[in-house]
Amino acid sequence: MALKLNQIRRRDMLRAAGLVIANGGARTIAAKGGRDSKAGGGVFPRAAWVNRVEKPTLGETNAHYGRFSGDNMFVLYKTLKTERGGKGAFEAQEAAKTKRVASWLREGKPGFQLRDRQLSAGAWTLMNSTKPGEGLLSWTRISARTPAELGVQPLVASPEETALMVKAAARFYGAGLAGVAPINENYVNHKQNGKEIVFEEADVPCVTAKQFVIPRRMKWVVAIAIPMDLDLLSRSPASIGEAATALGYSQSVLVVASLAEFIRGLGYQAIPSVNDTAQSVPLAIDAGIGELSRLNKLVSPEFGAAIRLCKVFTDLPMSFDKPIDCGIVEFCKRCKKCAETCPSRALSFDDEPSFQTRGPWNNPGHKAWFEDSYKCFEFWQHVDNGCAICLAACPFTKTPEGWLHDVVRATASITPAADHFFRVMDDAFGYGKQPANVEQWWTKDRPAPGRKA
């Protein structure tokens, strides 16, 4: 245990323990499916301490906010590396990385062995075999028979009924959480794959040689969260740890493709999207999936930061969900654990979020804790795969079944004074750290996927 328990301030411990009792620990534990569960219609029940609010807890915008290019570090990095390191800096880095990774493979470095690397490669298969507007991510019907082909009319139901129905389908296809929000055009990228993304008065979405066309009648988006494997995620930044992220992306493809085809089969239009087309985080925040955090990523009360986000745009009328407030933003102001554990020091240590961006990868005009993605990607280049240390380190990244974790989440949502205590205890119990034996994952017993009641 890296932090001795006698380092925990006695005053904080007693205060938090009293607060848990005073706030009715047993009541909050049993509150799943409580007063806010109606928003999910019983499909995605939320605890009573997850409050629905009119506006997101973080994300204030100003006149500079608008549609973003959509370019990320995969697009920007080579140019930035050349600007900062000089001509040939990127190529030299790539050569050094290739040599380093080959050495790790020959040496059998734990977490970077051949089987570890290929576990991740296999998990990426579905995601890497798709492109926006093509294949499983087609913007038009793939195989579902239309209502007309079946001899019936398109589905007619109330917005509340259709929202419940679509969420039930999303859950069946593999979603951990799903919510419905209105499409905000400011969240939609300018372009992708060298083509413009435009809104037009059209009946169906289409992909042309120069444009991705979204019909203005598509006013709804189903935001979806796919939980990632915490056991694997905790082994980041090793190659074996990236397998959790890779499979999360591939599962996202399966979920949005299936849900889009389901909606088309009801007689409506649907556009499946993973990381493409629009910014997933603000859409998911508006749909009540979670709150924007110090990570400048979404954190949900059920799964913390260990989720991948995806979405489906549609013209199927549904009732909207509202943003939530469960104390995550307030907790982030005091915690800073993700910033402290980040090996590249890419995350903000500021007490309060601001409008000050860190580079061209940030969309200006909204308040957040902005990250230095260049530093983050520099570390990715060193290990030759993604890093998820910050996601695993987040104190909210816990299994949702643990009753004690529910007490902590509930108390943090209504009692910010206890936040310091919970952060200290998170460290004391060793949460968010890479296991000592990274390779032990291969020999662990794990249950086969089973049926759900």
N, C-alpha and C positions, 0 to 999 in steps of 0.2 A: 504494500500500500504506500504509494508515493507521498501521501500527505497524512501525517500522524493525526489521530483523532484528537489528541490533546491540543492541537493547533486550532481546533474549532472553538470559536468564542462561545463560552458558556451562556452568555447573555442571549446570543442569537439562537442557540439551541432551545433554550427555555421559552423564548419568545415565540418561535415558530411552532413548537410543540403545543403551546397554549392556543395559538391561533388556529391550528388544525382542529383542536377540540372545540373551540369557540365557534368555529364556522361549520361545525357538524360534519366531521370527517365521514361518518357512516352514511350520512344523508347524501353527501356529494359522490361517494363511491357508488351508491345505488341509483344515482340520478340518470344513468344512461337511458336514452329514450324519454327524457324529461320534457320540460316545457318547449324546447326548441326542436324536438324530434319531428314535429309535424311538418317542418320545412322539408324534411327528407321523406315524408310520407311513410316512415317506418323502414324504408329501404336502406338509408344511411343515417341511423339514429345518432344524435349528438347528445353529449352530456348536458345537464342543466346549466352548468357553468359556462357553456359556449353560447354567448349572447349574440343575437342578431341585431345589427345596427344599420343605420341609414347610410353611413359613409365609412370607407375603410379606415382603420386606425393609423395607417401610414400611406402616403402617396399624394399629399397635397401637390397641386400643379400650379404653374403660372403660364404666362403668355408664350413662353418658349417651348411649351410641350406640344408635340404633334407626332405625325407618323415618322417612324424611324427607318433607316436604310435596311436594318436587319442584318448587317454585316457583323460577324462575331470575330473572336480571336483567330479562328481557323482561317478566316479571310484576311484579317488585318496583320497578322503576326509577321509574315515575311517582310513586308514593307517596313513595319516598325523596327524590326530587328536590324535591317539594313540602315535605317535612319540613325539608330542609336549606336550600333556597333561598327558601322562602316561597311563598305563594299566587301562582299564575301563572308560577312559575319554569319549569316544564316547558313550558308553552305558548309562553313567550318563547323558550326554547331551540329548540323545533321551528320557529318562524317564522324565527329567525336561520339555522338549518340549511338550510331551504328556499331562502332568499335566497342563501346561500353556495354551495350546490350548483349553483343556476341560473347563478351567475356563473362557476363553474368550467367548466360546459358551454359557455357562450357564448365563454369565453376559450380553450377547447381545452386546459385544463391537462393535462399529461402524466399518464397513469394514471387520469384522471377524465373523459376524453372520452366522447362518446355511445357509441361502439363498445365502450369499456372497460366502461361501466356495463351495457350490454345483453348483453355476453358473460356477465357474472355473472348477469343476469336470466334468460338462457336456461338457464344451468347449474342454477338453482334450480327449474326447471319441475317436475321429477318430485317433488322434496321438497315443494314448496309445493302440490301437487295431492293430497296425501294427509293423512289424519287417523288417529290411533290407532283401530284397530278397524274402519276403513272402507277400501273400495277395495283397493289393493295391500297395505295393512296390516291387512286383515281378519283377525279372530281365528278364522274358520272357512273351510272349503274354498271355493276360487274356481272352479276349472275342472278340476283333476286328477280322473281317474276313480279311484274307490276300488278296492281289491283285490276286494271283493265284486262290484262292477260288471264287473270283468274276469274273474270266475270263479275267483279264487285266494284263498289265505289271506294275511293280513298277513305282512310280512317277519318271519322268525325267524332270528336270527344272534347270535353272541356279542357282548358289550359292546365288545370290542376291534374286532371286524369292523365293527360299526355306527358306531363313532367314526371309523374310517378312511374308511368310505364317505361319511359326512356331510361330513367335511373335504374329501374329493375333490370332492364336489358343490359345496361352498362355494368352493373354488379355481376350479372351472369357471365359476361364476357371477360371479367377479370379486374374491374375497377375497384380500388380501395375506397375511393370517395368520388362523388359526382355532384355537380350543381349546375344550375342554369342561370345564365346572365345575358343581358342584351349585348349585341355586338357594338363595341365602341371603335369607330373607324380610326381613331388615334392609335389604337393598339395594333393595327394591321401594318405590316411592312410595306415599304415602297416597292420592293422588287424581290425576286428570288430566281435563281438559275439564269440570270441575265435578262429576265423578262419583267415588265411592269406588272404590279398588282393593281387592278382598277375595280371600281364599283360602277355598275351600269344598270339601267332599267331593263333587265333581261329576265326570262323565265327560268333558265337553267344556267348553272355555272359551266364555264368552258375554258379550255387551255388552247391558245392559238400560238402561232410562231413567234409572236411578240408580247403576248399578254396572258395573265391569269385574270379571268373575268368573274367577279363575285356579284351575283344579282342583289340589288338593294332590298329585295323582298326577303332575303335571308337575314332576319333580324335577331336570331337566337343562336347562342353557342352553349354547348354542353361541355363544361370544363371537367376534366378527369384527372385524378391522382392515382398513380400506380406505385404501390409500396415496393421498396427494394429490400433485398435480403440483408438483414442487419449483421448476421454472422460474417458474411463475405465483405460487406461494406466496412466493417471494423478492421479489416486486414489491409485497407488502403494505406499507403500508395503503391503497394505491391501489385503486380499484374493480376494476381488472383483476386484482389479486391475490386479491380475494375470490372470483373465479371458481373458483379451486382448491378453496376450502372448499365452495362451492355444489355443484360437481360431485361432491365427495366425499360430501356428504349424499344427492344424488340417486342416486349409484351404490349407496349403502347401502340405499336403498329397493329397488332392483332386486335386490340380493343377498339380503336377508332375505326379501323376498316370494317369490323363486324357491326359496330353500332351504326355507321353510315349506311351500310347495306340494309340493315333492319329498317331504318327510317325511309330509305328509298322504296322498300317493299310495302310501306304504308301509303305510298302515293305522294311523297314529298322529296325535296332535294336535300343533299347532304354533302359536305366537304370534310373529309378526314384530315387531320393535321397533327403532327408530332411537334418537332422544333421549327417547323416551317410556317410560312404564310403570315403569322401574327405572333405577338409576344404572349406566351402562355401565362406568365406570372400575373400580370394585371387582370387578365380575364378570369383566372382562378380566384383571385382575391375578390373580385366583384361577385363571383358565384358562391362565395362563402366557404371555399376549401380551406383557407388558412389566412395568416397575416404575413405581410412583408417583414423581414427580419434584418438583423445586423449582417447577415450573409448576403443581403440584397437578393435573397431568394425567398420563396414561400416556405413557411413552417406551419404545419397543421397540428392541431392539438392531439390528434390520434397517432400520427406517425412521425411527428417532428419534421426534420429536413430530409428524411430518407424516402423521398418520393420523386418520381418523374412525372412531369405534367404533359398532358396532351389535350386535344379538344376536337369537337365536331361542330361545324357551322351548319345551320339548317333554316328552312322556312316553315318548319312544323311549329305552330303556335304552342307555347308552353308558359306556365307561370314562372316568374323569376324568383330566384333565391336572393338573399341579402348578404352583405359582408358580415363578418363575425368579429367579435372582440372577446378574447379569452386570456388577455394579459400578456401576450407574447411580446408585443412592442415594448411595453413597460419593463418586462423581464430583460429584454435585450439591452436596455439602457444601463443596467447594472451588471449584467453577467460578463460579457466580453470573452467567454471561453473559446469561441470559434476563432476570434482574432488572435488569441494567445497561442493556440495550438497550430495555426497556419504556418507551415515551414517557410513560406515565402514572404510572410508579413504583408499579404495582399489585402487584408480586411481592415476596416476602419476601427480605430480605438476611440473615436469621438463619443462623448456622452450622448449627444443628440444628433439625429439625422439632419441633413442640410441639402441645399440645392447644388452644392459644389461637386461637379463630376470629376472623374479621375482620368478620362481619356475618351477617344472616339468610339469605344465600345459601349459607353454609357449614353442612354437617351436623355438629353437635357430637359429641364423644365418640370421635373418632379422631385419631391423631397424623398431622400433615402439615405442609407449608409452605403455610399458607393465604394466599390472594390477596385483594386488595381489589377485588372485582368492580365496585364502584361507580365507582372511579377508571377502571378499564378501560372500562366502558360509557360514561363521560363522553367518553373519547377516541373511541369508536365513534360517538357522537352528532356529534362534530365532523366526522369524515370521511364520515359517513352510510353506513358499511358496517363489516363486521367487520375486526378487525386481527389479523394472524398474525405480527407481527414476532418475538415470542418463540419461536414454533414454528420459524421459519426460522433463528433465531439459535442454537438448541440445537446443540452440537457433535456430537450423535448424529444429527442430521438430515442425512444424507448418502446418496447413492446406494449401495445395498448391493453393487454390482458392483465397486467399487474395491478392489484388493488392499491398498493402503496404509491405507485407512480400516479394513479388517478387522484389520490389524496394530494400529492404534490402539485399536479396540474390544477386541480380545483382551487387549492389555497393560493397558488400564484396568480390565478385569474382575478381574485378579489382582495388579496392582501400583499401588495408590493413590498411591504416591510419585511416579508419572509424571503424575498428573492435571494439575498446574500447568503442566507443559511442554506437554501437549496442548492445554490451553486457550489458552496464549500462541501456539502455532503456528496454532490455528484463527483467531485474530485476524489473525496475520501474513499468512495466505494469503487473507484477506478473505471467509471464509465467513460466511453469514448476513446479508450486507448487500444492500440493494436495488441492482439494476443502475443504472448511471448513465443509461442510456437505457431508461426504462420501456416506451416505445411500440415498442421494437425487436422485441418478441415477435411482433408482427403480420407481420413480414417474414422471420422465421427459417425455415430449412428444417426440416421435421420429417417423420419417416417415417410412412407410413400404418400403421394397426394391422395386424399380420401374424399368421400362424398360429404357435402355439407347439408345439414338438415334444412 
